[in-house]
Amino acid sequence: MTSICEPIGWVQCGDGCEAALASRGAWRISMGDGRLSCVSGCAAGKMVACRESRTRRKEGGVVVADLVEQECEKWVSKGINIKYEIRDNRHGYKAGALKEGLKHNYVHHCDYVAIFDADFQPEADFLLQMIPFLIHNPEVALVKARWKFVNADDCMMTRIQEMTMDYHFKVEQESGSTVYSFGFNGTAGVWRISALEEAGGWKDRTTVEDMDLAVRATLCGWKFVFVGNIKVKSELPSTFNAYRNQQYRWACGPSNLFRKIAEEIRRTAKISLWRKIYLMYSFFVVQRIIAHVVTFTFYCVVIPASVLVPEVKISKWGVVYIPTTMTLLHSVGTPSSFHLLLFWVLFENVMSMHRTKAVLTGLLGVGVVNEWVVTEKLGNAAKANKGEGSSKKPGSTISKRILLPELGMAVYLFICAWCDFAYGKNYYYFYIFPQAMTFFIVAIGYVGTFAPS
């Protein structure tokens, strides 16, 4: 098992602070865009991570990139084959950075590439656990690990994110793994380089280059494996602006990708008709498009509007049974947050409006459909300034943080709730009042933590 115990690799950090490692021989580090990063390692897969926010270029007067270079030099002095590189542009954003890394000559001697975002902290034996799945299963292109969140307790917003992500891994990814097909989340995974190349490599035509690659690999007949018992520590966005930007990209990117790849799915002859239907209908249309649109229109528009039009009757299965079932299912991955289910429902309904806008933008290919906005994460900066920065409620700048669409929805829901309270017979106001309050709280920006100054 020499190929496992003596990894060779590279780390490419560009937009999204992406780190990648290939497997066999020694570690190699490269930094994209001169931003930051990242990971160093040694034989037997031992890794030392140096993490830093993109926006914090200096620490104690020293540029973070210099710290990474010094770390590499330290390992070189110990006889470890590790190199440091940097690219000087942002062409192609994250996909461009990863594509650039695969152009180096040493990649031709590598079989696998492991990818991490800069805030991820893999254990020293990560490759030892992951690579065997690829060695013993030549039809498998990707092995993916589960995420574990180090800052889930920062605020209620991060607790809600943890519930959503745990459901995604526990239910969606595990079920997808049973049919060897699921979307790659862009980090904490190991790719077979030959599969990556057969699928066409990294493409920057959308902001979800990871999903793009995974779908194209599926069309080539490759299989994926999700290993839920291997967890990699990572960080959730704890400021609302960062989370909002992330969700916009995650909703806009897949719908835009569907617009561009649907014809490829239809024409491919390497997968069965049923898998084509699964990709087109379930993976894209239902999960990435309809889910967001229906959540917003039905629970935030139709149900409240039915109060104003008494002739409209909505069956209990649509108002009570299905939402209750879906809500309970989302507690499976994080039972410790069961008491937050109501807040999760209200907050997700608010975010569904933002996601619906993103989905329509992606489908139509208009606006900032291909703009890459890196998700800011506070890291240790938030903890170091917890007593100072995060406790400040910047009320003086509240006018700059007001979200008019959410504020408009709050007004609309308040009107519907009062009408139902005064004249209705369905008691919808028990749901509409809290939903209106949630829209209002989000509209004025009092969600998540506040970045320390």
Stockholm file with secondary structure:
# STOCKHOLM 1.0

chainA/1-453         MTSICEPIGWVQCGDGCEAALASRGAWRISMGDGRLSCVSGCAAGKMVACRESRTRRKEGGVVVADLVEQECEKWVSKGINIKYEIRDNRHGYKAGALKEGLKHNYVHHCDYVAIFDADFQPEADFLLQMIPFLIHNPEVALVKARWKFVNADDCMMTRIQEMTMDYHFKVEQESGSTVYSFGFNGTAGVWRISALEEAGGWKDRTTVEDMDLAVRATLCGWKFVFVGNIKVKSELPSTFNAYRNQQYRWACGPSNLFRKIAEEIRRTAKISLWRKIYLMYSFFVVQRIIAHVVTFTFYCVVIPASVLVPEVKISKWGVVYIPTTMTLLHSVGTPSSFHLLLFWVLFENVMSMHRTKAVLTGLLGVGVVNEWVVTEKLGNAAKANKGEGSSKKPGSTISKRILLPELGMAVYLFICAWCDFAYGKNYYYFYIFPQAMTFFIVAIGYVGTFAPS
#=GR chainA/1-453 SS CHHHHSCCCCCEECTTCEEEEECSSCCCEEESTTCCCCEEECGGGCEEECCCCTTCCEETTEEHHHHHHHHHHHHHHTTCCCCEEECCCCTTHHHHHHHHHTTSGGGGGCSEEEEEETTCBCCTTHHHHHHHHHHSCTTEEEEEEEEEETTTTSSHHHHHHHHHHHHIIIIIIHHHHHTTCCCCCSSSEEEEHHHHHHTTCCCCSSSCHHHHHHHHHHHTTCEEEEEEEEEEEECCCCBHHHHHHHHHHHHHHHHHHHHHHHHHHHHCSSSCHHHHHIIIIIIIIIIIIIHHHHHHIIIIIIHHHHHHCTTCCCCHIIIIIHHHHHHHHTTSSCGGGGGGHHHHHHHHHHHHHHHHHHHHHHHHTCSSTTCCCCCCCCTHHHHHTTTTTTTCCCGGGHHHHCCHHHHHHHHHHHHHHHHHHHHCSSCTHHHHHHHHHHHHHHHTTCSBCCCCC
#=GC SS_cons         CHHHHSCCCCCEECTTCEEEEECSSCCCEEESTTCCCCEEECGGGCEEECCCCTTCCEETTEEHHHHHHHHHHHHHHTTCCCCEEECCCCTTHHHHHHHHHTTSGGGGGCSEEEEEETTCBCCTTHHHHHHHHHHSCTTEEEEEEEEEETTTTSSHHHHHHHHHHHHIIIIIIHHHHHTTCCCCCSSSEEEEHHHHHHTTCCCCSSSCHHHHHHHHHHHTTCEEEEEEEEEEEECCCCBHHHHHHHHHHHHHHHHHHHHHHHHHHHHCSSSCHHHHHIIIIIIIIIIIIIHHHHHHIIIIIIHHHHHHCTTCCCCHIIIIIHHHHHHHHTTSSCGGGGGGHHHHHHHHHHHHHHHHHHHHHHHHTCSSTTCCCCCCCCTHHHHHTTTTTTTCCCGGGHHHHCCHHHHHHHHHHHHHHHHHHHHCSSCTHHHHHHHHHHHHHHHTTCSBCCCCC
//
